Amino acid sequence: MSFLEYRVKFVPTGLRKVLYLNWPLIVLVTAVAAIGWLALYSIAGGRMDIWAGRQMKIYGVGLVAMFFIAFVPIWFWRNLSLLAYLVSIGLLLLVEFFGSIGMGAQRWIEFGGFRLQPSELMKVTLVMMLAAYYDWLDTKKVSHPLWVAAPVLLTVIPVILVLMQPNLGTALIILMIGGAVMLMAGVSWWYFAVVISGVVGTVWAVFASRGTEWQLLHDYQFRRIDTFLDPTADPLGAGYNIIQAQIALGSGGWSGKGFMQGTQSRLNFLPEKETDFIFTVLGEEFGFVGAFTILMLYALILIFMYVSALQNKDRFSTLLIMGIAVNFFLYLAINLSMVMGLAPVVGVPLPFLSYGGSAMLVLLVAVGLIQSAHIHRPR
């Protein structure tokens, strides 16, 4: 027992939980969110009421939810995993029949003035479900085909439902999250070798299906792939987003053009600047220094998540934290690759920076689960 834990031992239980919180993680998340508010304020031309003000309110609600979740014992959330997963599946089915349509996709459910994207919630509840499953399962059975089939099914069902919206980017993230948790739980590498072979075959089938009656992707998804391979082929159409994003990033130089001085964003050359391409706005206004600072904040968040997982001796908590960390990393990797032209544009937000209520709330709920596991870990 460390000196700090010895001193905390004599503090009342309620206050002890506050002291046991992973405060560096909370500070880092708030710092990134604050940078996002500045970016949204700048994009709106110095107005709080368009994006920044609402994003701050959502963060406040999410922060309250995070603390509430954090102070509830982790065993409660483990026991709630199956219900949370089934609710997420139910919401995805609800989207299919009653969801609202935006930008050609049916991905949201409207509650009054708030739009919920259930696929974002699915990313967290899937991690909870798989972590609870492997916490229950005997470690000797992890790689048995019968016991591998269950987590595969648990992962494939939401992937199919999300693909039907259609939302290829989120479906891929859910698939990778499921595979990552299975790998960390100890499933044999041979299964993943088979999956990789299947992925290669699927990629071939996707390209072979183009223009046929059994085409596997929508035309707009094929256009995104074409744009990724050669953005200049259609500079005023499908390639416009990537080209403008690269111009914005490159024009920022070393120290940027200055706060609220970004021409690409302020003059509306940059599309989806408040959501998918918000990183390019920061790169233009604050340059390499600002972009590197954001990346370091993200790296520190991932490090603190990883350290919290290593410190935890509970199997459910460790898999939960690592699964959420993988989810967070995939958000980063896909969004940053997308805006820099290293991956097709698939509409994945940047954590705590991009404007959007669903992603912000779900991410703060995920941080709350990490905090619950951190506070209530065996000591």
C-alpha positions in Angstrom: 0.0 0.0 0.0 1.4 3.4 -1.0 1.6 6.3 1.4 -1.2 8.1 -0.4 -3.5 5.0 -0.2 -2.6 4.6 3.5 -3.7 8.2 4.2 -6.9 7.9 2.0 -7.8 4.8 4.1 -8.9 7.0 7.0 -11.0 9.3 4.7 -14.8 8.8 4.6 -15.9 6.4 1.8 -17.7 9.1 -0.2 -14.8 11.5 -0.2 -12.4 8.6 -0.7 -14.0 7.9 -4.1 -13.4 11.6 -5.1 -9.7 11.3 -4.2 -9.4 7.9 -6.1 -10.7 9.5 -9.3 -8.2 9.5 -12.2 -8.0 13.3 -12.2 -5.3 13.6 -14.8 -7.6 11.9 -17.3 -10.5 14.2 -16.5 -8.2 17.3 -16.9 -6.9 16.0 -20.2 -10.4 15.3 -21.6 -11.6 18.8 -20.4 -8.6 20.4 -22.1 -9.3 18.8 -25.4 -13.0 19.7 -25.1 -12.1 23.3 -24.4 -9.9 23.5 -27.5 -13.0 22.2 -29.4 -15.1 25.0 -28.0 -12.5 27.6 -29.2 -12.5 26.0 -32.6 -16.3 26.0 -32.9 -16.4 29.6 -31.6 -13.9 30.6 -34.3 -15.7 28.7 -37.1 -19.0 30.5 -36.2 -17.3 33.9 -36.6 -17.2 34.7 -32.9 -20.7 33.5 -32.0 -21.4 31.1 -29.1 -25.0 30.3 -30.0 -24.3 28.4 -33.2 -22.1 25.5 -32.0 -19.8 26.3 -29.1 -22.5 27.1 -26.6 -24.5 24.0 -27.2 -21.4 21.8 -27.2 -20.5 23.2 -23.8 -23.9 22.4 -22.4 -23.7 18.9 -23.7 -20.3 18.5 -22.1 -21.7 19.7 -18.8 -24.5 17.1 -19.0 -22.0 14.4 -20.0 -19.6 15.4 -17.1 -22.4 15.0 -14.6 -23.2 11.6 -16.1 -19.5 10.6 -16.0 -19.3 11.4 -12.2 -22.5 9.5 -11.5 -21.3 6.4 -13.4 -17.8 6.7 -11.8 -19.2 6.5 -8.2 -21.3 3.5 -8.9 -19.4 0.2 -8.2 -18.0 -1.5 -11.3 -19.8 -4.8 -10.5 -23.1 -3.0 -11.1 -22.1 -2.1 -14.6 -20.8 -5.6 -15.3 -24.2 -7.0 -14.3 -25.9 -4.4 -16.5 -23.8 -5.3 -19.6 -26.3 -7.6 -21.2 -29.2 -5.2 -20.8 -27.1 -2.3 -22.1 -26.2 -4.4 -25.2 -29.8 -5.4 -25.8 -31.0 -1.8 -25.5 -28.4 -0.7 -28.0 -29.5 -3.4 -30.4 -33.2 -2.3 -29.9 -32.2 1.3 -30.7 -30.5 0.2 -33.9 -33.6 -1.6 -34.9 -35.6 1.4 -34.0 -33.4 3.5 -36.3 -34.2 1.1 -39.2 -37.9 1.8 -38.9 -38.3 5.2 -37.4 -34.9 6.9 -37.7 -34.5 10.4 -39.0 -32.6 10.9 -42.3 -29.6 13.2 -42.7 -27.2 13.5 -45.6 -28.6 10.4 -47.3 -28.3 8.1 -44.3 -30.8 7.0 -41.6 -28.7 7.0 -38.4 -30.5 9.0 -35.8 -33.4 8.9 -33.4 -34.9 12.2 -32.4 -36.1 12.8 -28.8 -37.5 16.3 -28.8 -34.7 18.6 -29.9 -32.0 16.0 -29.3 -30.7 13.5 -31.9 -29.2 10.2 -30.6 -27.0 8.1 -32.8 -27.4 4.6 -31.4 -24.3 3.3 -33.3 -22.1 5.5 -31.1 -23.7 3.9 -28.0 -23.2 0.4 -29.5 -19.4 0.9 -29.5 -19.4 1.1 -25.7 -22.1 -1.4 -24.9 -20.4 -4.0 -27.1 -17.2 -3.6 -25.1 -19.1 -4.0 -21.9 -20.9 -7.2 -23.2 -17.7 -8.8 -24.4 -15.7 -7.9 -21.3 -18.5 -9.4 -19.1 -18.6 -12.5 -21.3 -14.9 -13.2 -21.0 -15.0 -12.4 -17.3 -17.6 -15.1 -16.9 -15.9 -17.6 -19.3 -13.2 -20.0 -18.1 -9.9 -18.9 -19.5 -9.2 -22.5 -20.8 -12.3 -22.2 -23.1 -11.5 -18.9 -24.7 -10.2 -20.3 -27.9 -12.7 -23.2 -28.2 -14.7 -22.8 -31.4 -18.0 -23.1 -29.6 -17.1 -20.3 -27.2 -15.6 -18.1 -30.0 -18.8 -18.2 -31.9 -20.8 -16.3 -29.2 -18.6 -13.1 -29.3 -18.4 -13.2 -33.1 -22.2 -13.3 -33.2 -22.4 -10.5 -30.6 -20.2 -8.4 -32.9 -21.6 -9.2 -36.3 -25.2 -8.4 -35.4 -24.6 -4.7 -34.7 -22.2 -4.5 -37.6 -25.0 -5.6 -40.0 -27.5 -3.3 -38.5 -25.1 -0.3 -38.8 -24.2 -1.2 -42.4 -28.0 -1.1 -43.2 -28.1 2.6 -42.3 -25.7 2.8 -44.2 -22.6 3.8 -42.0 -19.5 1.9 -43.2 -17.1 3.8 -41.0 -18.9 3.1 -37.8 -19.5 -0.5 -38.8 -15.8 -1.1 -39.4 -15.0 0.5 -36.0 -17.5 -1.8 -34.2 -16.0 -4.8 -36.0 -12.4 -3.8 -35.1 -13.5 -3.2 -31.4 -15.0 -6.6 -31.2 -11.9 -8.2 -32.7 -9.6 -6.3 -30.4 -11.4 -7.3 -27.2 -11.4 -11.0 -28.4 -7.6 -10.7 -29.0 -6.9 -9.1 -25.7 -9.0 -11.8 -24.0 -6.7 -14.5 -25.3 -8.4 -15.9 -28.4 -6.0 -17.8 -30.7 -4.2 -15.9 -33.4 -5.3 -18.5 -35.9 -8.9 -17.2 -35.9 -7.6 -13.7 -36.8 -5.5 -15.2 -39.6 -8.7 -16.7 -41.0 -10.5 -13.3 -40.6 -7.7 -11.4 -42.4 -7.9 -13.9 -45.3 -11.7 -13.3 -45.4 -11.1 -9.5 -45.4 -8.8 -9.8 -48.3 -11.3 -11.8 -50.2 -14.1 -9.4 -49.3 -12.1 -6.4 -50.6 -11.6 -8.3 -53.8 -15.3 -9.1 -54.0 -16.3 -5.5 -53.3 -14.2 -4.2 -56.2 -15.3 -7.1 -58.5 -19.0 -6.3 -57.7 -18.8 -2.7 -58.9 -21.3 -2.1 -61.7 -23.0 -5.5 -61.3 -26.4 -6.5 -60.0 -24.8 -7.7 -56.8 -22.9 -4.6 -56.1 -21.8 -4.7 -52.4 -21.3 -1.0 -51.8 -23.4 2.1 -52.6 -22.2 4.3 -55.5 -21.3 7.1 -53.1 -19.0 4.7 -51.2 -17.2 3.7 -54.4 -16.8 7.4 -55.2 -15.2 7.9 -51.8 -12.7 5.2 -52.6 -12.0 6.7 -56.0 -11.5 10.1 -54.3 -9.1 8.6 -51.8 -7.0 7.1 -54.6 -7.0 10.3 -56.7 -8.6 13.4 -55.1 -7.6 15.5 -58.1 -9.7 13.5 -60.5 -12.8 15.4 -59.4 -11.5 18.5 -57.6 -14.8 20.3 -57.5 -16.9 17.2 -56.7 -16.0 14.1 -54.8 -12.4 15.2 -54.2 -13.3 18.7 -53.0 -13.3 17.8 -49.2 -9.9 16.2 -49.1 -8.3 18.9 -51.3 -9.6 21.7 -49.2 -8.6 19.9 -46.0 -5.0 19.5 -47.2 -4.9 23.2 -48.3 -6.1 24.2 -44.8 -3.6 22.0 -43.0 -0.7 23.1 -45.3 -1.5 26.8 -45.1 -1.2 26.8 -41.3 2.6 26.4 -41.5 4.6 26.3 -38.3 2.5 28.5 -36.0 -0.7 29.0 -37.9 -2.6 32.1 -39.2 -3.9 33.0 -35.7 -7.1 32.5 -33.8 -10.2 33.3 -35.9 -7.9 34.1 -38.9 -8.3 30.8 -40.9 -9.4 31.7 -44.4 -10.4 28.2 -45.5 -12.9 27.8 -42.6 -14.1 31.3 -42.3 -14.8 31.7 -46.0 -16.6 28.3 -46.1 -14.1 26.6 -48.5 -13.8 23.8 -46.0 -17.0 21.6 -45.7 -18.1 19.8 -42.6 -15.6 22.1 -40.7 -17.5 21.8 -37.3 -17.6 18.0 -37.4 -15.4 15.6 -39.5 -12.8 18.2 -40.5 -12.4 20.2 -37.3 -8.7 19.2 -37.0 -7.9 21.0 -40.2 -9.4 24.2 -38.8 -7.1 24.0 -35.8 -4.2 23.1 -38.1 -4.8 26.2 -40.2 -5.2 28.6 -37.2 -2.6 27.2 -34.9 -0.2 25.5 -37.3 2.0 22.5 -36.6 2.5 23.6 -33.0 -1.2 23.6 -32.3 -1.8 20.3 -34.2 1.1 18.6 -32.4 -0.2 19.8 -29.0 -3.6 18.3 -29.7 -2.0 15.0 -30.7 0.1 15.0 -27.5 -3.1 15.5 -25.4 -4.7 12.6 -27.1 -1.6 10.5 -26.6 -1.6 11.3 -22.9 -5.3 10.3 -22.6 -4.5 6.9 -24.2 -1.5 6.5 -21.9 -3.6 7.1 -18.8 -6.2 4.7 -20.0 -3.6 2.0 -20.6 -2.0 2.6 -17.2 -5.4 2.3 -15.5 -5.9 -1.0 -17.2 -2.5 -2.3 -16.1 -3.2 -1.3 -12.5 -6.5 -3.2 -12.4 -6.5 -6.9 -11.4 -10.1 -7.4 -12.3 -10.5 -9.2 -15.7 -13.8 -7.4 -16.6 -12.4 -4.0 -15.7 -9.1 -4.5 -17.6 -10.9 -5.7 -20.8 -13.4 -2.8 -20.4 -10.8 -0.1 -20.1 -8.6 -1.6 -23.0 -11.7 -1.9 -25.2 -12.7 1.7 -24.6 -9.1 2.7 -25.3 -9.2 0.9 -28.6 -12.4 2.6 -29.5 -10.9 6.0 -28.7 -7.8 5.2 -30.7 -9.9 4.1 -33.7 -11.8 7.4 -33.6 -8.4 9.2 -33.7 -6.7 7.1 -36.3 -9.6 7.0 -38.8 -10.5 10.7 -38.5 -6.9 12.0 -38.7 -6.1 9.6 -41.6 -9.2 10.8 -43.4 -8.5 14.6 -43.1 -4.9 14.1 -44.2 -5.9 12.0 -47.3 -4.5 8.8 -45.9 -7.9 7.0 -45.8 -11.3 7.5 -47.5 -13.8 10.0 -46.0 -16.1 7.9 -43.8 -17.6 10.4 -41.4 -16.0 9.6 -38.1 -15.8 12.5 -35.6 -12.7 13.5 -33.6 -13.2 12.7 -29.9 -14.3 15.7 -27.7 -13.4 18.2 -30.6 -16.0 17.5 -33.3 -19.5 19.1 -32.8 -22.1 16.5 -32.0 -24.1 15.4 -29.0 -24.2 11.7 -29.3 -20.4 11.1 -29.7 -19.7 13.6 -26.8 -22.1 12.0 -24.4 -21.1 8.4 -25.2 -17.4 9.2 -24.9 -18.0 10.8 -21.5 -20.1 7.8 -20.4 -17.1 5.6 -21.5 -14.8 7.7 -19.4 -17.2 7.3 -16.5 -16.9 3.5 -16.9 -13.1 3.8 -16.8 -13.3 5.9 -13.7 -15.7 3.4 -12.0 -13.2 0.6 -12.8 -10.3 2.8 -11.6 -12.0 3.8 -8.3 -13.3 0.4 -7.4 -10.3 -1.7 -8.4 -8.9 -4.2 -5.9 -6.4 -2.4 -3.7 
